[in-house]
């Protein structure tokens, strides 16, 4: 059983903390620095409104139980996007507005979820006093910053607001953004960049990694040194024509590019990039020898031990080890379907490291990271 009203209460706490901890949610000229936390919160809620608490709780419960159902043998994975009916009229995206809104129940979600596609949404509001599905919206680019409740897998929930996953439910356990992990992936990626001899470009992968985690399909990104190229040991299913290094000119360019890398990871295999964030290809696989390699694994309590790569996880993890060993120095980031993130890196062909992205410090290798929010 879940307690949707308790989850709603926790959500409000997380929203308040998120706004307080975020230095600037808009450009400085839009959000004055002298705003009080209460004023910042009021401004963000005005720009990105939330449904009534009762509506949130009802949708949480119905989406959760709908995730346990199937429709014609297909799992039910609702993606509920809160959009006012008035606002939906002016939206540029493809929205099929229902002439008669449908009350949100697990039965209606089971029937209508296939219409959203893999990446679209069912839009909803509470104009009538109860949560109702108002339409089906297509998707252009990344997720919108509006309030979302999604079921990425059976018995699991993600609750997002302002492009950030604030509350997660997995195996009956509630994970809070503020108490679980902190947003330090950028710091980890900076050290990955230093390791492979590059500048700061890999930090832009932060949004791509979060995109993979939020999608729930898992994935991997392999990072090579500048100038290095995959060889016959690596099969790239979809090669990408060579382009210029990523140049962030506007926030929109940044969002589109890095999030698109995260979407490439939905294809079976890894996304291969170099330290300048040139995408070399995706759907990549590497030959895995029968004999597993020894890897220096750092646990969450900062203890290091050597274990075989075959004990780290499935194919994504073993492939990451082989990639780092073969192209050392190199790095790989693996996102599991449950949202866990693991980082692999190599100093040379024989010195391999692995750590969950929740570690507080990594000895040896000169690597450091604080707790990282996924």
Phi, psi and omega in degrees: 000151174239161178246091186297329180287325175293320178297321178296318178298315179298320179302314180298322177297319181292322178298315180298315180294321180298316180293320180295323186274346181270122185297309181219120176269336174238179175297152183305324182289344180267322181246099180302143183290340184271010177292141174285162177305322180293322179290320177298316181298315180298321180294316182292323178291331176290321180282329183226077188293157177247155174288169173299153182304318180298322178294319178300312182299318180296318181291320177304312182295315184290322178294319179301309184288331176295329181295345178275351187261169174228156175232112184054042176084354181262139179294148180269119182231073183296146173231101186262121181246122182279116180219129178293152182296323179295318181295322184297335180295327185261004182286141181281334182295160177289111180236123175264097183281130180284136178295325177233108180304152184247126177305140180280109173227164178298328179291316180291326177294320178300321182284320189265341182305320179304334182290339183283343186076186184285331187239357181276195186218160163259120179277151182208161172206184181233032183302321183280354183105346176230155178294131180224142173284124183253345181179181177237124184246132173285180184233134175234112181076218185275181179294147175284162182280005182288175181286129183226141170235119185229156177243095183287340180201175182300128177067025181230149179225143167240134176240115185244148174206136181057046177061021183229133176279113185264325182223138179229140174242120179223127176052040179078001181255131178269126177248127182255141180302316186286331185258338184280291182218164182250155185284078182239020178300326179300319180296320178296318181292330175299320180287326173299318180298315178299321182299319183266012171079026182249186176275222184256007186303319182301345179297337181291347178288350181309311182292326178295318180294318178294325178297316179299315181297318182290328181292330178085001181267351184074172180165179181214145174236126178255134184244121180255162173292153177300132180092340178285150180226145176301147179244198185294344178286342183246129174253119179257116183295324183223099179282146180250134179301139183298141181222189181280157174299156180297127174238112182278107180262322179223162178298325179296318178299316180300310182300312184297313186293307186290325178292327179295327176297319178298324179289329177299331182291350177290338175284138182304130184111178185261157170268130182252124177230162171257180188291349174265009181064032165283125177279115180274333180167174177215171188069038187265142176228153178233148179294129179252117180292159180294328181274116180291157181262153174279134183233137175279107184257129178256122182278174182293340176263020173067024174266139183251137175213157178263127176225162179281146182301333180293345180263000184275335183158205184273207186298323180299318183289316179294322178295322179297319178298313182296321179298312182297322180292318186286327185246023183306143353285137182206173180215159177213144177237125182243128177249119178282164182296337179273007176095353179290144181242133176237142179245133177240143175207160182228137173274318173209186185296338184251349183249100187243142181230153176215142176206143171293151182281029176240008184286153180268333178197144181243118180286174180056204171034357179066025185255141179218142176206142168273180179301140188242127178278135178250000000 
